[in-house]
Structures are given as structure tokens and as C-alpha cells.
Amino acid sequence: MSEKEINTRGFEDFKINTKIKLAALWTSVMFCYIYGDYFSLYVPKKVEDFISGDTLLDSPIKLFLAALLMTIPALMIFASVVLKPKINRWLNLIFGIIYTAIMLLIAFTTTGAWWSFYVFLAIIESILTSIIFWTALKWPKQV
């Protein structure tokens, strides 16, 4: 059986545009962020800490900075689709490496059995943001 015959018997596939790959990766990252924050509500005493204000985000400026930190990946979903390739590539390289570093820091500094889900998600997020960096780095040149 020739290679062509083997390929014609497989499922149809097509090349996915780099912009779409990046947007899908950022979307996956955001889902992991959202699930991580949602699942944290199930950690014992966490809701009580929210109510009492005994949290890491215990001031307006810290809450604003956290919002800023989470807005960038959310906006990168849209930006990855609409921006011109050159600026798009640079933003994905910069934010891909920054968010990889942040998530690895979280993965290696989070402790406690109840937080194992958070470490798992941080590792997945760091893998996804590493793939974002790699995808932007290897962005195909126009022929």
C-alpha cells in the first residue's frame, strides 16, 4: 500500500492557522485559571477567609493587580486572532514566557494536600503557556 493510499483512508485534516492555535491555547489557559479559582472554594476554611477578608488579595490595589494579571490572558484570546503577525508574535512570546514563569512559581510554592489540584493546574497552565511561547517562536514565515 502506497503512502498516498494510506493518507486517503485516514480522517480529513487541515492545517490550523497559527493565530487560531494561539487563541485556542490562551482559551485553554483561561479555563484552567477559572477552574482553579472555582475549585479553591472547596478548600476547607477558604470561604471563611473570603468572608473575613483574610486573603492574599486583601487590599484594593492587590485586587486590581490580580484583575490586571488575569485580563491579559483573556485579551490574548482575541488579540491572537486580530493582530498583525509581527506584533502578535511578540506579545505571545512576551506573555507566554511571563505566564509560564508565574505558573511555575505557583506550582513550586503551593503546598498542602488540599491544594494539589492547584499545583496540577499550574503545571498544565505552564505547559500551555510554554506551547504558546514555542508556537509564537516558530511562527511560519510568509513564502
Backbone bond lengths (Angstrom), bond angles and torsions (degrees), N, CA, C in turn:
res aa  C-N    CA-C-N  psi(-1)  N-CA   C-N-CA  omega(-1)  CA-C   N-CA-C  phi
1 M - - - 1.445 - - 1.528 108.82 -
2 S 1.309 116.56 129.51 1.458 120.46 -178.41 1.538 110.38 -77.45
3 E 1.352 114.42 163.92 1.467 119.80 179.31 1.527 110.59 -61.91
4 K 1.336 116.38 -37.38 1.459 120.19 179.83 1.523 110.68 -63.64
5 E 1.335 117.33 -40.36 1.460 121.00 179.22 1.525 110.68 -65.29
6 I 1.333 116.52 -39.22 1.467 120.65 178.61 1.526 109.66 -63.54
7 N 1.342 116.97 -45.75 1.462 121.31 -178.65 1.521 112.39 -65.17
8 T 1.316 117.96 -33.31 1.462 119.77 -178.23 1.517 111.72 -76.10
9 R 1.301 118.43 -15.18 1.461 121.06 178.85 1.531 112.38 -91.62
10 G 1.315 116.79 -9.28 1.469 120.71 -179.87 1.514 111.25 -82.20
11 F 1.308 114.96 -179.11 1.456 121.03 178.03 1.525 110.01 -76.56
12 E 1.297 115.47 148.99 1.453 120.48 178.45 1.528 109.32 -65.52
13 D 1.307 115.47 139.94 1.455 121.23 178.75 1.528 107.94 -143.49
14 F 1.314 116.27 162.89 1.456 121.23 177.43 1.514 108.56 -146.34
15 K 1.317 115.18 159.35 1.461 120.84 179.27 1.525 108.86 -75.04
16 I 1.306 116.27 128.51 1.464 121.35 179.91 1.527 109.06 -90.02
17 N 1.310 115.75 129.22 1.454 122.47 178.86 1.530 110.09 -59.14
18 T 1.326 115.88 141.63 1.471 121.68 -178.93 1.523 111.81 -56.88
19 K 1.311 118.11 -38.84 1.462 121.28 179.38 1.532 111.01 -61.78
20 I 1.313 116.76 -41.26 1.464 121.19 -179.79 1.530 109.84 -68.78
21 K 1.326 117.13 -40.03 1.474 120.32 176.68 1.524 110.46 -58.60
22 L 1.324 116.43 -46.61 1.465 120.63 -178.18 1.526 111.22 -64.61
23 A 1.319 117.12 -43.23 1.467 120.39 178.65 1.530 110.35 -62.25
24 A 1.324 117.39 -41.44 1.471 121.01 178.88 1.526 110.75 -65.40
25 L 1.314 117.33 -39.50 1.470 120.56 178.21 1.526 111.03 -64.42
26 W 1.333 116.98 -45.87 1.471 119.72 178.35 1.531 111.03 -63.22
27 T 1.324 116.62 -35.10 1.467 119.95 177.01 1.521 110.24 -63.65
28 S 1.315 116.72 -43.76 1.472 120.55 177.70 1.519 111.11 -61.65
29 V 1.329 116.26 -41.84 1.468 120.41 177.55 1.523 110.05 -59.21
30 M 1.325 116.54 -46.56 1.464 119.90 -179.15 1.529 112.10 -62.17
31 F 1.326 117.68 -39.86 1.463 119.36 177.36 1.527 110.77 -61.58
32 C 1.323 116.88 -41.27 1.470 119.42 177.73 1.528 110.79 -63.23
33 Y 1.343 117.39 -41.85 1.466 120.29 177.59 1.527 110.36 -59.49
34 I 1.313 115.61 -48.08 1.471 120.39 -176.92 1.522 110.96 -63.43
35 Y 1.334 116.99 -45.67 1.464 119.58 179.09 1.523 111.58 -64.69
36 G 1.321 117.28 -38.21 1.461 120.01 177.41 1.518 111.78 -59.64
37 D 1.323 116.06 -46.01 1.466 119.80 178.97 1.522 111.71 -67.54
38 Y 1.327 116.55 -38.61 1.461 119.94 178.39 1.530 110.95 -65.80
39 F 1.327 116.71 -48.23 1.464 119.38 -179.09 1.527 112.39 -64.10
40 S 1.332 116.93 -25.41 1.471 119.11 179.11 1.523 111.33 -63.55
41 L 1.330 116.84 -22.27 1.468 120.08 177.79 1.529 112.01 -65.00
42 Y 1.329 117.16 -19.32 1.462 121.71 -179.38 1.531 113.04 -89.64
43 V 1.317 117.10 -5.74 1.458 120.42 177.93 1.529 108.12 -72.94
44 P 1.340 117.33 130.20 1.467 119.38 -179.05 1.528 112.55 -52.39
45 K 1.308 115.75 137.12 1.472 126.07 177.61 1.531 113.80 75.86
46 K 1.324 118.40 -5.76 1.468 120.78 -177.15 1.534 111.16 -65.53
47 V 1.309 117.70 -46.11 1.468 120.43 -179.50 1.525 110.11 -64.10
48 E 1.333 116.65 -39.53 1.465 119.92 177.20 1.525 110.62 -61.17
49 D 1.345 116.36 -39.20 1.467 120.29 177.69 1.532 110.83 -64.59
50 F 1.338 116.70 -39.16 1.470 119.59 176.45 1.524 110.19 -60.67
51 I 1.309 116.21 -45.82 1.460 120.98 -177.38 1.531 111.29 -64.51
52 S 1.321 116.51 -41.67 1.465 120.26 -178.55 1.530 112.73 -79.39
53 G 1.325 116.95 -13.99 1.463 119.99 -178.12 1.509 113.24 85.18
54 D 1.336 116.98 9.70 1.466 122.25 -178.70 1.535 109.09 -88.40
55 T 1.327 115.68 71.51 1.459 121.20 -178.57 1.518 109.98 -133.37
56 L 1.300 115.79 170.81 1.459 121.55 176.22 1.528 110.43 -63.52
57 L 1.313 116.35 -33.37 1.471 121.69 -178.98 1.524 109.74 -95.35
58 D 1.321 115.48 66.26 1.462 121.37 -171.72 1.532 114.34 -100.67
59 S 1.329 116.85 19.38 1.464 119.97 176.08 1.525 108.51 -149.83
60 P 1.319 116.27 157.93 1.467 119.43 179.97 1.535 112.73 -58.40
61 I 1.320 117.35 -39.43 1.465 119.92 -178.68 1.530 111.20 -67.87
62 K 1.330 117.91 -40.34 1.467 120.70 177.92 1.526 111.08 -65.39
63 L 1.307 116.12 -39.08 1.463 120.16 178.42 1.535 110.31 -66.48
64 F 1.344 116.39 -40.62 1.460 120.07 177.08 1.529 111.06 -63.49
65 L 1.334 117.37 -43.57 1.469 120.78 179.68 1.527 111.45 -63.72
66 A 1.332 116.52 -37.71 1.465 120.12 176.36 1.526 110.28 -64.88
67 A 1.328 116.80 -40.40 1.465 120.91 177.65 1.526 110.12 -62.96
68 L 1.313 116.64 -42.45 1.466 121.09 177.47 1.526 110.90 -62.00
69 L 1.311 115.62 -44.90 1.465 120.92 179.55 1.527 111.81 -59.40
70 M 1.314 117.36 -38.54 1.471 121.14 -178.76 1.523 112.95 -85.20
71 T 1.334 117.79 -18.45 1.460 120.85 178.98 1.524 111.46 -72.65
72 I 1.309 117.20 -35.04 1.463 120.69 -176.43 1.531 111.56 -59.77
73 P 1.345 120.27 -52.87 1.472 118.49 178.41 1.534 112.90 -61.20
74 A 1.328 116.47 -36.29 1.463 119.59 178.70 1.529 110.36 -63.15
75 L 1.326 117.39 -43.21 1.461 121.04 178.62 1.525 112.85 -70.74
76 M 1.335 116.55 -27.57 1.468 120.08 179.27 1.527 111.92 -66.28
77 I 1.316 117.63 -23.10 1.466 120.09 175.37 1.527 108.39 -60.23
78 F 1.321 116.37 -52.06 1.463 122.00 179.96 1.529 111.12 -69.66
79 A 1.329 116.53 -46.48 1.463 121.17 -176.79 1.527 111.60 -59.78
80 S 1.306 117.19 -36.92 1.465 120.65 -179.27 1.524 112.44 -63.91
81 V 1.315 116.32 -25.18 1.467 120.02 179.84 1.530 111.01 -87.81
82 V 1.326 118.44 -38.50 1.469 120.23 -168.98 1.527 115.83 -99.61
83 L 1.312 118.09 -22.42 1.469 118.73 -176.64 1.525 112.11 -74.93
84 K 1.307 115.33 154.19 1.464 121.40 174.67 1.531 108.46 -64.24
85 P 1.330 117.13 149.50 1.466 120.85 -173.71 1.531 116.00 -53.61
86 K 1.331 118.46 -40.06 1.471 119.18 -175.08 1.532 112.33 -64.51
87 I 1.336 117.14 -52.13 1.473 120.19 179.39 1.524 110.40 -69.19
88 N 1.323 116.07 -36.14 1.457 122.24 177.90 1.526 110.00 -58.48
89 R 1.327 115.70 -48.04 1.465 121.26 -179.77 1.531 110.37 -59.81
90 W 1.331 117.04 -46.80 1.461 120.77 -178.08 1.526 112.26 -63.98
91 L 1.322 116.66 -43.72 1.469 119.32 179.00 1.528 111.22 -63.32
92 N 1.330 117.32 -40.71 1.459 120.28 178.86 1.524 111.67 -68.68
93 L 1.320 117.69 -35.26 1.471 120.10 174.97 1.530 110.42 -64.62
94 I 1.329 116.28 -48.62 1.470 121.01 -177.33 1.522 111.31 -64.65
95 F 1.335 116.66 -54.74 1.460 118.90 -177.07 1.522 112.27 -72.27
96 G 1.318 117.35 -29.04 1.468 119.83 175.96 1.521 111.22 -60.63
97 I 1.324 117.01 -45.38 1.470 120.58 -178.92 1.531 111.29 -73.53
98 I 1.336 117.28 -38.95 1.474 120.14 179.47 1.525 110.41 -62.49
99 Y 1.325 116.76 -47.95 1.463 119.33 -177.24 1.527 112.12 -73.02
100 T 1.318 118.05 -27.17 1.463 119.88 172.57 1.525 109.38 -63.64
101 A 1.323 116.53 -46.11 1.469 120.74 179.90 1.527 111.36 -62.57
102 I 1.322 116.90 -43.82 1.467 120.66 179.58 1.522 110.41 -60.68
103 M 1.325 116.65 -46.60 1.464 119.80 -176.28 1.533 111.69 -69.42
104 L 1.323 117.94 -35.01 1.461 119.89 175.80 1.525 110.52 -66.78
105 L 1.327 117.00 -38.89 1.466 120.80 175.71 1.523 110.29 -59.91
106 I 1.316 116.80 -45.66 1.465 121.03 178.29 1.524 110.50 -63.63
107 A 1.323 117.23 -43.24 1.469 120.81 -178.52 1.533 111.57 -61.17
108 F 1.329 116.52 -39.63 1.460 119.76 -175.73 1.524 114.46 -88.50
109 T 1.337 117.68 -9.45 1.463 119.23 -179.93 1.528 113.26 -111.89
110 T 1.317 117.40 -6.50 1.463 120.46 179.22 1.519 108.68 -85.88
111 T 1.324 115.76 129.70 1.464 119.62 -178.03 1.526 110.31 -129.39
112 G 1.304 114.72 164.60 1.456 121.31 177.33 1.517 111.56 105.14
113 A 1.319 115.25 138.06 1.460 121.10 -177.11 1.523 112.40 -58.48
114 W 1.324 116.70 -37.11 1.465 120.32 -178.82 1.521 112.22 -67.80
115 W 1.313 117.05 -17.12 1.462 121.04 -177.52 1.524 112.86 -102.28
116 S 1.316 118.43 10.20 1.473 120.40 179.97 1.528 111.45 -61.10
117 F 1.325 117.91 -33.51 1.469 120.87 177.21 1.527 110.14 -62.46
118 Y 1.332 116.23 -36.16 1.460 121.67 -177.70 1.529 110.60 -70.07
119 V 1.329 115.91 -40.76 1.466 121.12 175.93 1.525 109.57 -63.08
120 F 1.336 116.64 -45.43 1.462 121.13 177.76 1.527 110.69 -56.58
121 L 1.330 117.00 -49.45 1.461 120.46 179.94 1.524 111.39 -64.13
122 A 1.314 117.91 -37.98 1.469 120.92 178.31 1.525 111.04 -62.98
123 I 1.321 116.70 -38.13 1.473 120.28 177.17 1.529 110.23 -67.16
124 I 1.326 116.71 -44.72 1.471 120.37 177.39 1.532 109.73 -60.38
125 E 1.320 116.80 -44.88 1.465 121.19 179.78 1.528 110.99 -61.87
126 S 1.331 117.29 -40.36 1.471 119.78 179.33 1.532 110.87 -68.08
127 I 1.324 117.43 -33.87 1.470 120.13 175.10 1.529 109.70 -65.90
128 L 1.328 116.67 -45.76 1.467 120.52 179.76 1.527 111.68 -62.10
129 T 1.326 117.44 -44.05 1.465 119.25 -179.46 1.527 111.15 -71.14
130 S 1.319 117.63 -27.86 1.473 120.59 172.74 1.522 110.18 -66.57
131 I 1.328 116.26 -39.84 1.469 120.44 177.26 1.525 109.67 -66.11
132 I 1.333 117.27 -36.69 1.467 120.82 175.46 1.530 109.52 -59.36
133 F 1.322 115.77 -49.33 1.471 120.45 178.72 1.526 110.18 -57.65
134 W 1.324 117.26 -48.70 1.465 122.82 -177.15 1.534 110.64 -63.57
135 T 1.331 117.31 -42.35 1.465 121.92 179.98 1.520 110.06 -63.03
136 A 1.329 116.82 -43.19 1.473 120.50 178.32 1.531 110.56 -67.59
137 L 1.316 116.59 -39.44 1.463 120.83 179.52 1.525 111.23 -61.78
138 K 1.313 116.47 -41.01 1.466 122.61 -176.72 1.533 112.65 -95.14
139 W 1.316 117.24 19.58 1.463 122.06 -179.89 1.526 108.69 -51.42
140 P 1.333 117.88 124.19 1.469 120.33 -177.60 1.534 111.80 -62.71
141 K 1.327 114.36 141.14 1.468 120.64 177.20 1.528 108.82 -80.50
142 Q 1.317 115.51 150.19 1.453 120.90 177.04 1.517 108.97 -72.05
143 V 1.326 115.38 137.61 1.477 120.50 -178.40 1.513 110.10 -85.67
